[in-house]
């Protein structure tokens, strides 16, 4: 199955809401409480217009299987990603991280010089995905930070 990234569009609002409120996603997020729909729509609208945010949907063929968002501040892109519950445990996380490294180069996103992921200690699947893609691991007090220079 061919994997590809496409940019998030306004029609993705409900899909991203569903993924964001998945129980496992909330458990592994730094803010674990469920997200009210109205808050999500406001956030989503703002994010779509924000030039420092790059947001993509991972597709297997035509099927959306995950999402990745890069929030860029001073050349560092903080990664937020998730995989649809039906597709977890199949290697999509590491493939998604590899694809975003390539996408930054393809899209010529010159304001990104480093990709950074912050992972809770108990989120072993995400930690494995970052390590498999060659990110450098730094154990901090509250989480593990993964970094990759572009």
BAVEX-530001 format. One record per residue (C-alpha): x, y, z. Coordinates in steps of 0.2 Angstrom, whole numbers, plus 5000, padded with zeros to 4 digits. Last residue first. Layout:
BEGIN
XYZ
...
//
This chain:
BEGIN
508550945045
509150905062
508250775072
507750785090
506750665102
506350725119
505850605133
504650675146
504550755163
506350765169
507150755152
507850605144
508650655127
508450535112
509150585095
507950545081
508450405069
506850355062
506750195072
507050295088
505550415084
504450265081
505050165096
504650315108
502950335100
502550145104
503350155121
502150295127
502550275146
503950405147
502850535139
503550595122
504050765116
504550765098
505750895089
506150925071
507551045068
508051175054
506251225049
506051405042
506651345025
505051235022
505651185004
504051075002
505150924997
506350955011
505050965025
504150825016
505650705018
505650725037
503750715037
503850545028
505050475040
503950525055
502450445046
503350285042
503850275060
502050295066
501250185052
502250035058
500749915060
500349935078
499050065076
497950065060
496250045068
496550165082
496950305069
498750365071
499350515080
500550655078
501150815086
502950875081
503751035088
504651115073
506251215078
506751355067
506351495079
504551425083
503751305071
502251195076
502251045065
500750935064
500550755059
498950655056
498450475054
497650335043
496750435030
496250305016
496550354998
498050244996
498650235014
498550415018
499450525032
498550685034
499650845036
499851005046
501151135045
500951275057
502051435057
500951515043
499351505055
497751505045
497351325046
497851325064
496651465069
495151375060
495751205069
495851295086
494151375085
493351205078
494251105092
493551225106
491751205099
491951015099
492551005117
494250925119
494350775131
495550805146
497350725144
498350885141
500150815139
499450685127
499650495129
498050465138
497150585126
497750485111
497350325119
495550375122
495250445105
494750635107
496050705095
495650565082
493850615081
494150795081
495450765067
494050675057
492850815060
493950955055
494650865039
493450965027
494451125030
496051055023
497550965030
498950945018
499250775010
500550645015
500850485006
500850295009
500750174995
500050005000
//
